[in-house]
Every structure is written in C-alpha cells, then in structure tokens.
C-alpha cells in the first residue's frame, strides 16, 4: 500500500513538473543589429522582463545581427508567422507605405524632442497600416542623429559627387540621386564587409552604426549633420498576441512601454559617447560647413516635397499635426 502511495505521489509530482513546460510558449524575435548594439540590448532586456513577469510562461529568444532573417525579410516573417515578433528600421519599408519613411526626411525632425513629437504624429498611421497587415505595434526607439561618413573632405554638396554611397531605404537612395553619387543598397549587417572591400566609401548613419562597423578602419571623416533620427520599431504578429491569455498580454504591453522609455533614454545618452569613440579612433568628427549644411537643407526640401507627393492628404495631415506640436504651423 505504501509503495502504491509513493508511486502515486511520484506520478503526481512528475505531472506537476510537466505541466508548466507544456504551457510554456516560445517566441522568436529576429533583429538586424549586433548583440552589443543598444537596440538589441534593449530587446534582450524586454524579453527578460516578459519572462520574469510571466513566470517563464512566455520565452522570447532574440536573434541578433540578421542571423535568423535578413533585415528586409523580418517584417514579412512576422506577418506570415515564421517569427512571432520582430524589430526593423521601419524606413526600409517606405515603398510599402510613405508613412514608414517620414522620419528619414532630412531636417524635418533633428532633435530627440522633435523626433518624439514626430513619432506621436506618425503613431496612429503606423498602427492602422500595421493592423491591416496582421501586425501590432509594440514600441519604437530612435537611432542617434544622422551624419555623413566619408574618406575625404566634404566642404560642399558638390564634393559628394561620384562617391559610392550606401543606401538602405528610399530616402538615402534619393539623396544619392540628387547629389550625383552612386547608390549601393547595403543593410547594416553587411556594412563592415562592404566598407572593407570598397563596395561603398560613404554613407549616412548614426555614431552607433559607425562604431558597430569599425568605420575608422576604412573611412576618415564624420560630418555631424544631424539630418534625422530614424526609428526601429518592434511589432508582434496579432494572431500570436491574441492567442495569449490576458495576463501574458498585459505583461508584454507593460514591458513594451518600459522598453520604449529606456530605449529613448539610452539612445540619447549614447549619442555623445559614440562620437567620442570615433574621435578616439582617429576620425575627424566635425560639424558640416555652412555650405554643406545649406546644400543638405536644399536636398531636404526636395525630399519633403517628394514625400508629400507620394503620401497625399493623409501624409500632409501627419506633417501638419507634427508641425503644430512643435509650434511651426
């Protein structure tokens, strides 16, 4: 009798141990940037907070540096359920919808305060478009202000003619077109190789991308034009989210809010640090000349006109809401 009781207790214990494992949900989160990039570190912290809040019920595995899907493939992978959640630089999908490219219009939003207000103006349109694609926006985090990397002095916009320019979205490709540069499409994970082999010899990005790519090994100059602050957005497959119980959904939304707040704070804090690192590695980090800045403002005006033409009345409404929020309407 005692033997049967022990056996029954043993079976009950084994069943209890098996139940949480059976109830555990595992999600994959593909990301395009290195594990030690601040965006990826923020995603890892988000995943840990979700796991802690759900008692391990939902486990999110972050796959950095385009190791699971290449950057342009991530959004589609989440839409089709190949991954449940993902992060992308949203402007690479501008060809799907102009709203995805508004934050890379040069000189529209050039500070963290302006970038936040632009995000608030874009957010309803983001949510509507993503919702129509079976996705749900969780949070957005900006890169630092964008500057120009090159291997020579750039005193005017004409000095850029003929450079092999890394493009990663419609806006950066259009800059090449307007300034007489040769446009080459290169995503972040491929940039170090492209620089090392001379496929590109100039590009526009933040200090963090330059640091991640060890840009000082091939290029010499960084012009701090502060042209725009592009955003990465993290989104979830809506069907996968809806399949979760309410407490798990609430844990994700709470962790997403925290990740957004932390991401904006860290991005701002690290901007100066990255530029100091570029200087320490021997790069010439400087403000653009008045002539170069004026040339870029002219390019910005053309890109704004291009964007408004594509976006129509809906796009104009977003820009108007943004300009009203910064007091320039």
N, C-alpha and C positions, 0 to 999 in steps of 0.2 A: 504494500500500500504506500509506504514511504517512498519507494522507488518510483511509483507511478506519479506521486505528488511532485517529486523532484523533476521528473520528466515533463510534467505539465507546466511547471514553473519555468523550466528551461525553454520549452517551446514558446511560452508566452513572452519571455524575455527576448528571444530571437525575433519574434514577430514585432515587438515594440521597436527593436533596433532597425528592423527592415522598413517600417512604415515611414519614418522621416526621409529615408533615402528614396523611397518610391514617390514621395510627394515633392521631392526637390525638382525645381525647374532650372535648366541651364540655358543661358543665352550667350551668343557670340556677338562681340562688338568690334567690328573692323575699324581701324583708324589708319590714317595715311602718314603719320609722323613718328619719329623715333621715340623709344620708350622714355628717354630722359627729356623730351620736349615738354614744356609746361602744359600744353593742351592734353597730351597723353597722360601726364602725371595727374592732371585733374580728372580725367576719365577713370583712372585707376582708383583714385580716392572716392569717386562717385560709386564705382562698383563695390568697393569695400563697405561704404555706408549703406548701400542697399542690402548687401549680405548680412551686415550686422543688424539692421532694422528688421529684417525678416527672419532672423534666427537661422540663416543659411538656407532658407526655403527657395530663394532666388539667387542663383550664382551667375554673375556676368563676367565672362572672360574677355579681356581687352587684347586685341591682336594688333600690335603697333607696326608702323613702318610699311604699310601696304602689304603685309605678309599674308593676309587672308584674301583680300581683294585689292586691286589697284584703285587709286583714288577715284577715277571716273566711274568705277564699277560698284562702289559701295552703296550708293543710293538705290540703284536698281536691285542689288542683292537684298536689301531690307524690304523693298517693295514686294519682291517675289517670295519672301520668307526664307531665302537662303541664309540670311542672318536676321536676328530679331531686332537689332538696334545698331546704329552706326553714327559716325561723325564724318562730316565733309566740310571742305571750304565751299560754301554754298554758291559762290560766284562761278564755279566751274560749270554750273548748270544754267547759266544765263540764257543759253539758247533754247531751253525749255520754256522759260518764262522770264521776261525782263526784270521782274521784281527780285529775282535771285542775284542780279548784278548791280543793283543800285548802290551798294556800299563800296563798289570799286570805281565809281565815277570820280575822277580826280578833283580834289579841293571842294567837294560837296560837304564832307564831314572830316575834319582834320585833327580833332582832339577827342579824348575819351568821353568828355561830356557831350560833344556833338554826336559821336558815334552811338552813344546810349540813346539819345533822343531819336536818331535815325532808326535805330532798331525798334523803338517803341512805335514809330510811324509805320515801319515795314511789317511788324509782327502780325497784325490781323490778316494781311495779304499772304504772308508766309503760311499761317495756319490754314487759311482757305485753300491755297494751292496744294499744300502737303496733304490736307484732308481729302482732297479729290483724288490723290494718288495712293490712298490707303495708309498714310503716314501721319504721325502726330509729333509736333514739335515739343521737345523737352527743354532745351536751353541753348543759348548762343554765347560764344566767348570770342572776343576780338583778338587779332594779332596786333602788334605794335604798329605805329605809323610807318608807312612805306617809303623807302628811299631807293636810290639807284646805285647799283654796283657796277663798276667798270674797271678797265685796266689802263685808263688814260684820263687826262684832264678833260672835263666837260664844262666849258665855260658858257656855251650857248646850246640851244636845242639842235642847231645845225651840226654840232660836234658829234652827235649821236648817229648821224647818217652812216650806213654801212655796217654798223655793229650787228653781231649775231645775238639776237635778243630772245631770252627765254619768255615764252608766252604760256600762261596756264589757264586763261579764260578769254572770253570775247574782248573784254576791255583792254587787256595787256596786248593782245594781238592787234587791236585797232591803234594803240599807241605806236607800235612798230610801223604800221601802215602810214600813219600821219607824219612820222619823223624820218622815214626813209631807211628804217632798219630792216634786217632780215629776221623774220619771226620763226621761231622753232618751238613747237609745243613740248614742254618738259614738265612733268609733275615733280613734286618735292623729293620723293624717294629716289628719283633718277638724276637729280641735280648734281650731286658730287661727281658722278661719272661723266656727265655732260660737260662740266667745267674742266675736269681733268683731261678730257680728250679734245677740248676746244670746240665742241659742237655748239656751245654758246660762250660768249665772252662778256655778256652784260645781262642784267635782269633787274627787276624792281621787286623788292620784298622788304620784310622787316629785319631788324637786327637778329632776331632769333633764328630765322631761316639761314642767314649768313653764317651764324655761329654753328648751327647744326651741320652745315655743308662744308665747314672749314674753308670758307671762301678765300681766306688770306693765302692759301696755298697756290691760288691761281690769279686772283684779282687784287687790285691795289687801292681802289678808291670807293668810298661810300658817301653819297650825297644825301643828306638828311632832308629830303624834300617834304616829308610828312604829307604825302599826297592823299592817302585814305587809310582807313583801318578796316580791312576785310574781316569777315566773321566766319568762324567754324560753327556749324550747328549740329546738335545731336538730336536725333529723332528715333522714333520707335515704330515698328510695324503695328498698326492699330489693332489688327485682329489678335496679335500675340498679347498686346496690352489688355485687350478686353477679355481675354481668356483667363487672366489672373483674378484672384479674389480681391475684394475691396481693400483689405489692409495692405496687401502687397502693392497694389496700385498707388495707394496713398504714400507708401514708403518711397516709391520711385519718384513721385512728384515732389515730395519733400527733399529728397536727395538732389533732385534736379535743380531746385531753387537754390540750395546751398552751393552746388557746383557752379551755377551761373554767377552768383555773388563772388565766390572765391576766384573763379576764372578771370573776371574783370579786374579784380584787385591785384592778382598775381601778374597779369599781363601788363598792367600799368607799372607795377614795381620793377619788373624785369626789363622794361624797355631801356632804361638808362644803363643797367648792368650789361646788357648785351652790347651796347655801343662801346662801353668801356673795354669789354673783352676784345672787340675788333681793333680798337686803338692799341691795346696791349700786344696784339699780334702783329703790329706794324702797319695796319691800314691807315690811310688818310681819311679820317671821318670829319666831314665839314658840311656847313650849310651851303646850299646852291647859290651861285652868283645871282644878282638881281636879274641878269639877262636870262639865265637858265630858268629861274623861277617864273619869269614873265612868259617865256616860251611854253612852260608847262601849264600855266593858267590858260593860255590860249587853247592848248590841246584839251584841257578840262572843259572849256566852254563848248568845244566841238563834240566831245563825248557826252556831255549833258544833253545837248540838242539831239544827238543820235539816240540816246536812251529814251528821251521823252517821245520821240517819233515812234519808236518801237512800242513803248508802253501805253501810249494813248491816254485817254481820260483817266483811267484807273491809276496809271503811273503818276500823272500830274497831280491827282488828289493826294497821293502819298507824299510827293515832294512838297506840296503846299502845306500839308499837316506838319511835316518836318520843319519847314521854314518858319511856320507860325510858332513852333515850340522853341526855336532859337531866336525869335524876335526879328526875323529878316523879311517877313511878309508885308 
